[in-house]
Amino acid sequence: MRPEIRFVHSSDWHLEAPLAGLPSLSDDLRALARDAAYLAAEKVVETTLVEGADALLLSGDIVDLERSGPRAIVFLREQFERLNARNVEVYWAGGVTDGPDDWPVVARLPENVHRFGRGRVEQIDQKRDGKVIARIQGVSSADDGSVDNAGFHRDANGVFTVGVAYSTSDSPGREGDRVDYMALGGRHRRATVDNEPGIAHFCGSPQGRTPAESGPSGCTLVHVVDGKTQTKFISTDIIRWVDEAIEVTASTTIEQLEERMDERLDKLRQKSQGTDLLVSFHVRGTGPLVTLLRPGHETDALIARLQKRASKRSPLCWTVGLGCLSAPTVPEEWYDQETILGDFLRQLAEYEEDPRKSLELETLLPTPLSSEVLKSVAKFKNQDHRTRVIENSKKLGLELLTSPEAAMQLG
C-alpha cells in the first residue's frame, strides 16, 4: 500500500512588492498594503503546519532581495525555522527574481530548506521514518525564466515523483507527462494546465497585488492517497480585490447610483467571511451619468463619500475605483452643428473611426514640460488605452461644452 502524502504548493510571494493601484488610503489600509505580501506568506506557512504537510514546495519568485532588503531575509529564515521545528521540508526552485545565487552566504538557511540549482534537474528523497515516500525533482530557472525539463522523470519503481520548477519547456497539454505532480510558478492566477498522466499546476500568488488580480488568492494543498493526487485551493490573501459591475439607465441619477453602490458594498461585506475587500466598480449603460463618470469631478467625490462610510464599518470594503465601460451617447444632429461643440465632435470622430490615425499626445506637451518621463506617460500603452482616452476626452468635452455656464459664455 502506498503511503499517504501531503504537500503545500506555493509560489510568487513577491515579498518586495506592496499592493499597487490604490490612489487613496487610510492609515490602517496603508500599513496593510505594505505588509500584505508578508502576512499572506505567513498564512501559507501556517497552512502547511495545520494541514500536517510533509513539505512545502516553492516554485519561484519568492522575493527580489535587491528590492526587499534585510526584512525579507529575516522573515524567510523565521518562517523556515518554524517548519524545521516540525520536521517539514522546504523545496525551493528559483524563478526570475530569486535565483539560487542571490541569497547572501552570511544568512544561512535552516537545514530543512533545499534550494535547487540552475541548469540541471536535481533529485532529493522525501523520507518518513527512514523510508522514501516521494522523489522530489527540481531546477531553478535561467534569468529569463526558461527551464529545461529534460531531467524530470518518473521513478522506475513507482515512487510518487514531484517536479518543482518556475516554468516548463514542454508543449501545452504535456506539462505533466514527466512526473506525477508538476509544481509550477510564474503565474499569479491559479491554473491546472495538464491532468493526465500527471498533474501540472500553477498555484498562483498567495496575495493579489493589483486590481487586475481580483478574486481569491492562496496556495494549493496536494493530497496523495494510494498514488492518486487531489488538489485543494486554500485562500491566504489578507485583503482581496473585487470587480463589481453596475447597470445604469437614462433616468439613473448620481444619488441613485451611490445608493446602489452602497447596497452592493454591504452585500459584499456580508459574504466576505471577514476578509477585507478592495472594490473596483464598472458602470455600463446609457444616459447622462455615462458622461459624468470619468476620472475626476463627480467620480472622485462619489468615491470619497463611499470611502468615508466604509472606514466606519468592518470588515473593510474600500472602493478603489469607479470606471464607466460605456461610451457616451451623442445625438447625431450635434455633429452637424456649426459650433465649437460640433467642431469638437467631428474632429474626435476622425480618431474614433480610424484607429491608425496618428494621435501623439507627447508632441503636444509645452516645451518646459516635455521631459522624457512626461512623454512616456503621454504615450498610449495599446489600442484599448487609446480608446479609453478618446472616450474620456469626449465625456469631458460634452460636459464642458453643454453645461449652462458654457452656454452663457458662448452665447
Secondary structure by P-SEA (a helix, b strand, c coil): cbbbbbbbbcccccccccccccccccaaaaaaaacaaaaaaaaaaaaaaaacccbbbbcccccccccccaaaaaaaaaaaaaaaaabbbbbbbbccccccccccccccccccbbbbbccbbbbbbbcccccccbbbbbbbbccccccccccccccccccbbbbbccccccccccccccccbbbbcccccccccccccbbbbbbccccccccccccbbbbbbbbbcccbbbbbbbbcccbbbbbbbbbbcccccaaaaaaaaaaaaaaaaaaccccccbbbbbbbbbccccccccccaaaaaaaaaaaaaaaacccccccccccccccccccccccccccaaaaaaaaaaaaaaccccccccccccccccccaaaaaaaccccaaaaaaaaaaaaaaaaaaaacaaaaaaac
